[in-house]
Amino acid sequence: MFVSHICETKKYMKVGEMMNERKLKAKCVENGINIETLAKAINIDTSTFYRKMKEESFSIKQAYLISKKLELNRSEVMAIFFENLIA
């Protein structure tokens, strides 16, 4: 997967200022996964997940774990986490 390659090389790089929160929430609904479940999947508290989503501060590793949990394909990962890079 695209993000897994980035994850291996840039573990602490932040996604920042590129994330599409609306699309992330839509994929959660589409997959029947709530934010609490997603937060547990990346080993953070639910309140921390919401803060990271608002601040667009997920690490690449967290974006990778989210993409695995939501079974996102490459174009979905790009549209959610790297929106400004492909716009």
Biopython code that builds the backbone (N, CA, C, O; Angstrom):
import numpy as np
from Bio.PDB.StructureBuilder import StructureBuilder

atoms = [
    (1, "MET", "N", (0.843, -1.168, 0.000)),
    (1, "MET", "CA", (0.000, 0.000, 0.000)),
    (1, "MET", "C", (0.890, 1.234, 0.000)),
    (1, "MET", "O", (1.976, 1.223, 0.580)),
    (2, "PHE", "N", (0.438, 2.275, -0.639)),
    (2, "PHE", "CA", (1.164, 3.520, -0.786)),
    (2, "PHE", "C", (1.610, 4.095, 0.555)),
    (2, "PHE", "O", (2.776, 4.452, 0.722)),
    (3, "VAL", "N", (0.692, 4.184, 1.503)),
    (3, "VAL", "CA", (1.019, 4.782, 2.783)),
    (3, "VAL", "C", (2.001, 3.928, 3.560)),
    (3, "VAL", "O", (2.799, 4.463, 4.330)),
    (4, "SER", "N", (1.967, 2.611, 3.381)),
    (4, "SER", "CA", (2.894, 1.760, 4.122)),
    (4, "SER", "C", (4.340, 2.068, 3.732)),
    (4, "SER", "O", (5.228, 2.021, 4.584)),
    (5, "HIS", "N", (4.587, 2.378, 2.478)),
    (5, "HIS", "CA", (5.932, 2.744, 2.045)),
    (5, "HIS", "C", (6.365, 4.042, 2.715)),
    (5, "HIS", "O", (7.488, 4.145, 3.208)),
    (6, "ILE", "N", (5.486, 5.021, 2.733)),
    (6, "ILE", "CA", (5.798, 6.284, 3.383)),
    (6, "ILE", "C", (6.002, 6.051, 4.871)),
    (6, "ILE", "O", (6.921, 6.606, 5.474)),
    (7, "CYS", "N", (5.145, 5.231, 5.458)),
    (7, "CYS", "CA", (5.225, 4.937, 6.890)),
    (7, "CYS", "C", (6.581, 4.369, 7.260)),
    (7, "CYS", "O", (7.133, 4.718, 8.304)),
    (8, "GLU", "N", (7.118, 3.515, 6.436)),
    (8, "GLU", "CA", (8.402, 2.895, 6.715)),
    (8, "GLU", "C", (9.550, 3.905, 6.666)),
    (8, "GLU", "O", (10.531, 3.763, 7.396)),
    (9, "THR", "N", (9.432, 4.912, 5.820)),
    (9, "THR", "CA", (10.532, 5.841, 5.645)),
    (9, "THR", "C", (10.376, 7.142, 6.422)),
    (9, "THR", "O", (11.372, 7.787, 6.750)),
    (10, "LYS", "N", (9.149, 7.535, 6.719)),
    (10, "LYS", "CA", (8.886, 8.813, 7.389)),
    (10, "LYS", "C", (7.938, 8.609, 8.561)),
    (10, "LYS", "O", (6.833, 9.153, 8.554)),
    (11, "LYS", "N", (8.330, 7.860, 9.539)),
    (11, "LYS", "CA", (7.433, 7.471, 10.622)),
    (11, "LYS", "C", (6.874, 8.639, 11.413)),
    (11, "LYS", "O", (5.777, 8.526, 11.959)),
    (12, "TYR", "N", (7.570, 9.738, 11.497)),
    (12, "TYR", "CA", (7.120, 10.822, 12.350)),
    (12, "TYR", "C", (6.671, 12.054, 11.575)),
    (12, "TYR", "O", (6.361, 13.078, 12.183)),
    (13, "MET", "N", (6.628, 11.981, 10.280)),
    (13, "MET", "CA", (6.135, 13.078, 9.469)),
    (13, "MET", "C", (4.643, 13.263, 9.716)),
    (13, "MET", "O", (3.903, 12.282, 9.790)),
    (14, "LYS", "N", (4.203, 14.483, 9.841)),
    (14, "LYS", "CA", (2.794, 14.762, 10.067)),
    (14, "LYS", "C", (2.069, 14.915, 8.738)),
    (14, "LYS", "O", (2.631, 15.396, 7.755)),
    (15, "VAL", "N", (0.796, 14.493, 8.733)),
    (15, "VAL", "CA", (-0.028, 14.671, 7.546)),
    (15, "VAL", "C", (-0.298, 16.156, 7.380)),
    (15, "VAL", "O", (-0.046, 16.710, 6.310)),
    (16, "GLY", "N", (-0.802, 16.807, 8.409)),
    (16, "GLY", "CA", (-1.042, 18.232, 8.543)),
    (16, "GLY", "C", (-1.493, 19.039, 7.346)),
    (16, "GLY", "O", (-0.944, 18.912, 6.252)),
    (17, "GLU", "N", (-2.479, 19.856, 7.560)),
    (17, "GLU", "CA", (-3.038, 20.827, 6.623)),
    (17, "GLU", "C", (-3.420, 20.250, 5.276)),
    (17, "GLU", "O", (-3.532, 20.990, 4.299)),
    (18, "MET", "N", (-3.618, 18.979, 5.207)),
    (18, "MET", "CA", (-3.983, 18.365, 3.944)),
    (18, "MET", "C", (-5.174, 17.433, 4.101)),
    (18, "MET", "O", (-5.731, 16.969, 3.106)),
    (19, "MET", "N", (-5.565, 17.157, 5.319)),
    (19, "MET", "CA", (-6.563, 16.134, 5.561)),
    (19, "MET", "C", (-7.978, 16.625, 5.281)),
    (19, "MET", "O", (-8.316, 17.780, 5.541)),
    (20, "ASN", "N", (-8.797, 15.720, 4.744)),
    (20, "ASN", "CA", (-10.200, 16.023, 4.501)),
    (20, "ASN", "C", (-11.029, 15.290, 5.556)),
    (20, "ASN", "O", (-11.330, 14.105, 5.418)),
    (21, "GLU", "N", (-11.387, 16.019, 6.606)),
    (21, "GLU", "CA", (-12.125, 15.444, 7.732)),
    (21, "GLU", "C", (-13.480, 14.889, 7.296)),
    (21, "GLU", "O", (-13.904, 13.835, 7.770)),
    (22, "ARG", "N", (-14.149, 15.591, 6.406)),
    (22, "ARG", "CA", (-15.471, 15.165, 5.928)),
    (22, "ARG", "C", (-15.395, 13.807, 5.240)),
    (22, "ARG", "O", (-16.243, 12.946, 5.469)),
    (23, "LYS", "N", (-14.391, 13.614, 4.404)),
    (23, "LYS", "CA", (-14.236, 12.331, 3.706)),
    (23, "LYS", "C", (-13.884, 11.208, 4.671)),
    (23, "LYS", "O", (-14.343, 10.078, 4.505)),
    (24, "LEU", "N", (-13.073, 11.513, 5.676)),
    (24, "LEU", "CA", (-12.725, 10.500, 6.669)),
    (24, "LEU", "C", (-13.975, 10.048, 7.418)),
    (24, "LEU", "O", (-14.197, 8.850, 7.599)),
    (25, "LYS", "N", (-14.785, 11.004, 7.849)),
    (25, "LYS", "CA", (-16.020, 10.661, 8.566)),
    (25, "LYS", "C", (-16.970, 9.877, 7.663)),
    (25, "LYS", "O", (-17.630, 8.947, 8.124)),
    (26, "ALA", "N", (-17.046, 10.239, 6.394)),
    (26, "ALA", "CA", (-17.917, 9.524, 5.451)),
    (26, "ALA", "C", (-17.476, 8.071, 5.288)),
    (26, "ALA", "O", (-18.316, 7.174, 5.233)),
    (27, "LYS", "N", (-16.162, 7.832, 5.210)),
    (27, "LYS", "CA", (-15.669, 6.453, 5.094)),
    (27, "LYS", "C", (-15.954, 5.656, 6.363)),
    (27, "LYS", "O", (-16.211, 4.454, 6.300)),
    (28, "CYS", "N", (-15.909, 6.320, 7.506)),
    (28, "CYS", "CA", (-16.273, 5.642, 8.760)),
    (28, "CYS", "C", (-17.724, 5.185, 8.702)),
    (28, "CYS", "O", (-18.033, 4.041, 9.036)),
    (29, "VAL", "N", (-18.601, 6.065, 8.285)),
    (29, "VAL", "CA", (-20.027, 5.724, 8.185)),
    (29, "VAL", "C", (-20.221, 4.603, 7.172)),
    (29, "VAL", "O", (-20.943, 3.639, 7.431)),
    (30, "GLU", "N", (-19.575, 4.734, 6.021)),
    (30, "GLU", "CA", (-19.686, 3.733, 4.955)),
    (30, "GLU", "C", (-19.255, 2.341, 5.431)),
    (30, "GLU", "O", (-19.827, 1.329, 5.024)),
    (31, "ASN", "N", (-18.240, 2.308, 6.298)),
    (31, "ASN", "CA", (-17.713, 1.042, 6.796)),
    (31, "ASN", "C", (-18.326, 0.616, 8.130)),
    (31, "ASN", "O", (-17.962, -0.427, 8.673)),
    (32, "GLY", "N", (-19.254, 1.415, 8.660)),
    (32, "GLY", "CA", (-19.888, 1.081, 9.927)),
    (32, "GLY", "C", (-18.933, 1.111, 11.108)),
    (32, "GLY", "O", (-19.096, 0.357, 12.067)),
    (33, "ILE", "N", (-17.937, 1.982, 11.036)),
    (33, "ILE", "CA", (-16.943, 2.105, 12.105)),
    (33, "ILE", "C", (-17.075, 3.487, 12.733)),
    (33, "ILE", "O", (-17.036, 4.505, 12.041)),
    (34, "ASN", "N", (-17.231, 3.507, 14.043)),
    (34, "ASN", "CA", (-17.338, 4.812, 14.701)),
    (34, "ASN", "C", (-15.952, 5.327, 15.090)),
    (34, "ASN", "O", (-14.960, 4.603, 15.020)),
    (35, "ILE", "N", (-15.911, 6.579, 15.497)),
    (35, "ILE", "CA", (-14.641, 7.224, 15.831)),
    (35, "ILE", "C", (-13.970, 6.534, 17.022)),
    (35, "ILE", "O", (-12.745, 6.415, 17.065)),
    (36, "GLU", "N", (-14.761, 6.086, 17.973)),
    (36, "GLU", "CA", (-14.201, 5.410, 19.138)),
    (36, "GLU", "C", (-13.425, 4.151, 18.726)),
    (36, "GLU", "O", (-12.327, 3.896, 19.222)),
    (37, "THR", "N", (-14.006, 3.381, 17.825)),
    (37, "THR", "CA", (-13.352, 2.165, 17.323)),
    (37, "THR", "C", (-12.088, 2.508, 16.555)),
    (37, "THR", "O", (-11.069, 1.832, 16.691)),
    (38, "LEU", "N", (-12.154, 3.552, 15.753)),
    (38, "LEU", "CA", (-10.988, 3.975, 14.974)),
    (38, "LEU", "C", (-9.873, 4.464, 15.901)),
    (38, "LEU", "O", (-8.699, 4.172, 15.673)),
    (39, "ALA", "N", (-10.241, 5.201, 16.935)),
    (39, "ALA", "CA", (-9.246, 5.678, 17.901)),
    (39, "ALA", "C", (-8.548, 4.499, 18.579)),
    (39, "ALA", "O", (-7.327, 4.506, 18.741)),
    (40, "LYS", "N", (-9.315, 3.495, 18.971)),
    (40, "LYS", "CA", (-8.720, 2.306, 19.588)),
    (40, "LYS", "C", (-7.786, 1.592, 18.626)),
    (40, "LYS", "O", (-6.760, 1.051, 19.037)),
    (41, "ALA", "N", (-8.138, 1.588, 17.349)),
    (41, "ALA", "CA", (-7.315, 0.909, 16.343)),
    (41, "ALA", "C", (-5.927, 1.539, 16.200)),
    (41, "ALA", "O", (-4.969, 0.865, 15.821)),
    (42, "ILE", "N", (-5.827, 2.833, 16.506)),
    (42, "ILE", "CA", (-4.519, 3.494, 16.410)),
    (42, "ILE", "C", (-3.950, 3.809, 17.794)),
    (42, "ILE", "O", (-2.999, 4.577, 17.935)),
    (43, "ASN", "N", (-4.565, 3.190, 18.820)),
    (43, "ASN", "CA", (-4.057, 3.261, 20.193)),
    (43, "ASN", "C", (-3.995, 4.667, 20.780)),
    (43, "ASN", "O", (-3.016, 5.036, 21.428)),
    (44, "ILE", "N", (-5.053, 5.452, 20.547)),
    (44, "ILE", "CA", (-5.157, 6.760, 21.185)),
    (44, "ILE", "C", (-6.557, 6.913, 21.765)),
    (44, "ILE", "O", (-7.476, 6.186, 21.386)),
    (45, "ASP", "N", (-6.713, 7.853, 22.677)),
    (45, "ASP", "CA", (-7.997, 8.144, 23.286)),
    (45, "ASP", "C", (-8.916, 8.819, 22.254)),
    (45, "ASP", "O", (-8.449, 9.486, 21.331)),
    (46, "THR", "N", (-10.206, 8.633, 22.428)),
    (46, "THR", "CA", (-11.177, 9.219, 21.493)),
    (46, "THR", "C", (-11.038, 10.738, 21.426)),
    (46, "THR", "O", (-11.090, 11.310, 20.337)),
    (47, "SER", "N", (-10.866, 11.390, 22.554)),
    (47, "SER", "CA", (-10.727, 12.849, 22.555)),
    (47, "SER", "C", (-9.464, 13.280, 21.803)),
    (47, "SER", "O", (-9.461, 14.306, 21.122)),
    (48, "THR", "N", (-8.410, 12.504, 21.928)),
    (48, "THR", "CA", (-7.176, 12.789, 21.192)),
    (48, "THR", "C", (-7.407, 12.629, 19.692)),
    (48, "THR", "O", (-6.902, 13.419, 18.895)),
    (49, "PHE", "N", (-8.171, 11.603, 19.310)),
    (49, "PHE", "CA", (-8.476, 11.389, 17.895)),
    (49, "PHE", "C", (-9.207, 12.599, 17.329)),
    (49, "PHE", "O", (-8.848, 13.101, 16.264)),
    (50, "TYR", "N", (-10.238, 13.072, 18.041)),
    (50, "TYR", "CA", (-10.986, 14.247, 17.574)),
    (50, "TYR", "C", (-10.081, 15.468, 17.457)),
    (50, "TYR", "O", (-10.182, 16.226, 16.493)),
    (51, "ARG", "N", (-9.189, 15.665, 18.443)),
    (51, "ARG", "CA", (-8.268, 16.798, 18.395)),
    (51, "ARG", "C", (-7.342, 16.688, 17.191)),
    (51, "ARG", "O", (-7.124, 17.662, 16.471)),
    (52, "LYS", "N", (-6.800, 15.492, 16.980)),
    (52, "LYS", "CA", (-5.907, 15.290, 15.836)),
    (52, "LYS", "C", (-6.640, 15.509, 14.519)),
    (52, "LYS", "O", (-6.066, 16.030, 13.563)),
    (53, "MET", "N", (-7.901, 15.114, 14.471)),
    (53, "MET", "CA", (-8.674, 15.295, 13.252)),
    (53, "MET", "C", (-8.912, 16.791, 12.998)),
    (53, "MET", "O", (-8.782, 17.251, 11.864)),
    (54, "LYS", "N", (-9.254, 17.539, 14.029)),
    (54, "LYS", "CA", (-9.481, 18.989, 13.888)),
    (54, "LYS", "C", (-8.188, 19.725, 13.546)),
    (54, "LYS", "O", (-8.190, 20.653, 12.738)),
    (55, "GLU", "N", (-7.096, 19.310, 14.161)),
    (55, "GLU", "CA", (-5.804, 19.980, 13.947)),
    (55, "GLU", "C", (-5.042, 19.422, 12.752)),
    (55, "GLU", "O", (-3.968, 19.917, 12.412)),
    (56, "GLU", "N", (-5.600, 18.389, 12.113)),
    (56, "GLU", "CA", (-4.941, 17.729, 10.981)),
    (56, "GLU", "C", (-3.526, 17.303, 11.355)),
    (56, "GLU", "O", (-2.562, 17.594, 10.647)),
    (57, "SER", "N", (-3.426, 16.606, 12.486)),
    (57, "SER", "CA", (-2.090, 16.286, 12.985)),
    (57, "SER", "C", (-1.842, 14.788, 13.160)),
    (57, "SER", "O", (-1.093, 14.385, 14.049)),
    (58, "PHE", "N", (-2.462, 13.965, 12.322)),
    (58, "PHE", "CA", (-2.155, 12.541, 12.363)),
    (58, "PHE", "C", (-0.758, 12.318, 11.808)),
    (58, "PHE", "O", (-0.353, 12.956, 10.836)),
    (59, "SER", "N", (-0.035, 11.413, 12.430)),
    (59, "SER", "CA", (1.270, 11.044, 11.881)),
    (59, "SER", "C", (1.036, 10.141, 10.661)),
    (59, "SER", "O", (-0.073, 9.654, 10.443)),
    (60, "ILE", "N", (2.060, 9.933, 9.899)),
    (60, "ILE", "CA", (1.964, 9.038, 8.752)),
    (60, "ILE", "C", (1.621, 7.627, 9.226)),
    (60, "ILE", "O", (0.829, 6.932, 8.590)),
    (61, "LYS", "N", (2.214, 7.208, 10.333)),
    (61, "LYS", "CA", (1.912, 5.882, 10.859)),
    (61, "LYS", "C", (0.440, 5.769, 11.250)),
    (61, "LYS", "O", (-0.190, 4.745, 10.987)),
    (62, "GLN", "N", (-0.110, 6.800, 11.870)),
    (62, "GLN", "CA", (-1.517, 6.788, 12.241)),
    (62, "GLN", "C", (-2.404, 6.781, 10.995)),
    (62, "GLN", "O", (-3.416, 6.080, 10.957)),
    (63, "ALA", "N", (-2.032, 7.549, 9.991)),
    (63, "ALA", "CA", (-2.797, 7.550, 8.733)),
    (63, "ALA", "C", (-2.777, 6.154, 8.113)),
    (63, "ALA", "O", (-3.783, 5.693, 7.574)),
    (64, "TYR", "N", (-1.645, 5.496, 8.193)),
    (64, "TYR", "CA", (-1.525, 4.132, 7.678)),
    (64, "TYR", "C", (-2.457, 3.182, 8.431)),
    (64, "TYR", "O", (-3.167, 2.389, 7.813)),
    (65, "LEU", "N", (-2.456, 3.259, 9.758)),
    (65, "LEU", "CA", (-3.320, 2.392, 10.557)),
    (65, "LEU", "C", (-4.800, 2.668, 10.296)),
    (65, "LEU", "O", (-5.609, 1.742, 10.232)),
    (66, "ILE", "N", (-5.142, 3.931, 10.147)),
    (66, "ILE", "CA", (-6.529, 4.296, 9.813)),
    (66, "ILE", "C", (-6.903, 3.723, 8.455)),
    (66, "ILE", "O", (-7.987, 3.166, 8.287)),
    (67, "SER", "N", (-6.004, 3.860, 7.490)),
    (67, "SER", "CA", (-6.296, 3.357, 6.140)),
    (67, "SER", "C", (-6.472, 1.839, 6.128)),
    (67, "SER", "O", (-7.284, 1.313, 5.367)),
    (68, "LYS", "N", (-5.719, 1.143, 6.962)),
    (68, "LYS", "CA", (-5.881, -0.311, 7.058)),
    (68, "LYS", "C", (-7.223, -0.665, 7.690)),
    (68, "LYS", "O", (-7.931, -1.545, 7.199)),
    (69, "LYS", "N", (-7.574, 0.020, 8.781)),
    (69, "LYS", "CA", (-8.819, -0.268, 9.473)),
    (69, "LYS", "C", (-10.030, 0.006, 8.587)),
    (69, "LYS", "O", (-11.008, -0.742, 8.619)),
    (70, "LEU", "N", (-9.967, 1.080, 7.795)),
    (70, "LEU", "CA", (-11.076, 1.439, 6.913)),
    (70, "LEU", "C", (-10.982, 0.777, 5.540)),
    (70, "LEU", "O", (-11.847, 0.974, 4.687)),
    (71, "GLU", "N", (-9.916, -0.017, 5.332)),
    (71, "GLU", "CA", (-9.687, -0.697, 4.062)),
    (71, "GLU", "C", (-9.728, 0.269, 2.878)),
    (71, "GLU", "O", (-10.417, 0.036, 1.885)),
    (72, "LEU", "N", (-8.973, 1.356, 3.011)),
    (72, "LEU", "CA", (-8.931, 2.382, 1.974)),
    (72, "LEU", "C", (-7.986, 1.979, 0.854)),
    (72, "LEU", "O", (-6.931, 1.393, 1.097)),
    (73, "ASN", "N", (-8.375, 2.298, -0.372)),
    (73, "ASN", "CA", (-7.463, 2.083, -1.492)),
    (73, "ASN", "C", (-6.578, 3.323, -1.639)),
    (73, "ASN", "O", (-6.750, 4.306, -0.919)),
    (74, "ARG", "N", (-5.656, 3.268, -2.552)),
    (74, "ARG", "CA", (-4.683, 4.359, -2.714)),
    (74, "ARG", "C", (-5.356, 5.704, -2.997)),
    (74, "ARG", "O", (-4.983, 6.713, -2.399)),
    (75, "SER", "N", (-6.326, 5.734, -3.888)),
    (75, "SER", "CA", (-6.969, 7.010, -4.226)),
    (75, "SER", "C", (-7.755, 7.560, -3.038)),
    (75, "SER", "O", (-7.835, 8.776, -2.860)),
    (76, "GLU", "N", (-8.329, 6.686, -2.230)),
    (76, "GLU", "CA", (-9.051, 7.147, -1.040)),
    (76, "GLU", "C", (-8.082, 7.711, -0.008)),
    (76, "GLU", "O", (-8.366, 8.731, 0.619)),
    (77, "VAL", "N", (-6.943, 7.052, 0.171)),
    (77, "VAL", "CA", (-5.913, 7.555, 1.086)),
    (77, "VAL", "C", (-5.464, 8.943, 0.643)),
    (77, "VAL", "O", (-5.371, 9.866, 1.453)),
    (78, "MET", "N", (-5.193, 9.077, -0.623)),
    (78, "MET", "CA", (-4.752, 10.374, -1.148)),
    (78, "MET", "C", (-5.827, 11.438, -0.956)),
    (78, "MET", "O", (-5.518, 12.561, -0.557)),
    (79, "ALA", "N", (-7.081, 11.102, -1.233)),
    (79, "ALA", "CA", (-8.173, 12.070, -1.122)),
    (79, "ALA", "C", (-8.426, 12.492, 0.323)),
    (79, "ALA", "O", (-8.815, 13.632, 0.577)),
    (80, "ILE", "N", (-8.211, 11.590, 1.260)),
    (80, "ILE", "CA", (-8.462, 11.907, 2.664)),
    (80, "ILE", "C", (-7.265, 12.588, 3.329)),
    (80, "ILE", "O", (-7.421, 13.630, 3.965)),
    (81, "PHE", "N", (-6.095, 12.015, 3.187)),
    (81, "PHE", "CA", (-4.944, 12.477, 3.945)),
    (81, "PHE", "C", (-4.014, 13.448, 3.210)),
    (81, "PHE", "O", (-3.241, 14.167, 3.843)),
    (82, "PHE", "N", (-4.089, 13.468, 1.901)),
    (82, "PHE", "CA", (-3.181, 14.306, 1.124)),
    (82, "PHE", "C", (-3.942, 15.116, 0.085)),
    (82, "PHE", "O", (-3.477, 15.295, -1.041)),
    (83, "GLU", "N", (-5.117, 15.603, 0.475)),
    (83, "GLU", "CA", (-6.024, 16.281, -0.457)),
    (83, "GLU", "C", (-5.360, 17.432, -1.222)),
    (83, "GLU", "O", (-5.524, 17.533, -2.438)),
    (84, "ASN", "N", (-4.626, 18.284, -0.540)),
    (84, "ASN", "CA", (-4.020, 19.433, -1.209)),
    (84, "ASN", "C", (-2.912, 19.068, -2.172)),
    (84, "ASN", "O", (-2.575, 19.848, -3.062)),
    (85, "LEU", "N", (-2.341, 17.886, -2.000)),
    (85, "LEU", "CA", (-1.292, 17.448, -2.924)),
    (85, "LEU", "C", (-1.832, 16.975, -4.253)),
    (85, "LEU", "O", (-1.118, 16.974, -5.256)),
    (86, "ILE", "N", (-3.124, 16.563, -4.266)),
    (86, "ILE", "CA", (-3.697, 16.058, -5.503)),
    (86, "ILE", "C", (-4.731, 16.991, -6.096)),
    (86, "ILE", "O", (-5.288, 16.707, -7.157)),
    (87, "ALA", "N", (-4.996, 18.101, -5.425)),
    (87, "ALA", "CA", (-6.001, 19.052, -5.904)),
    (87, "ALA", "C", (-5.448, 19.910, -7.021)),
    (87, "ALA", "O", (-6.156, 20.768, -7.548)),
]
sb = StructureBuilder()
sb.init_structure("model")
sb.init_model(0)
sb.init_chain("A")
sb.init_seg("    ")
for serial, (resi, resn, name, xyz) in enumerate(atoms, 1):
    if name == "N":
        sb.init_residue(resn, " ", resi, " ")
    sb.init_atom(name, np.array(xyz, "f"), 0.0, 1.0, " ", f" {name:<3s}", serial, name[0])
structure = sb.get_structure()
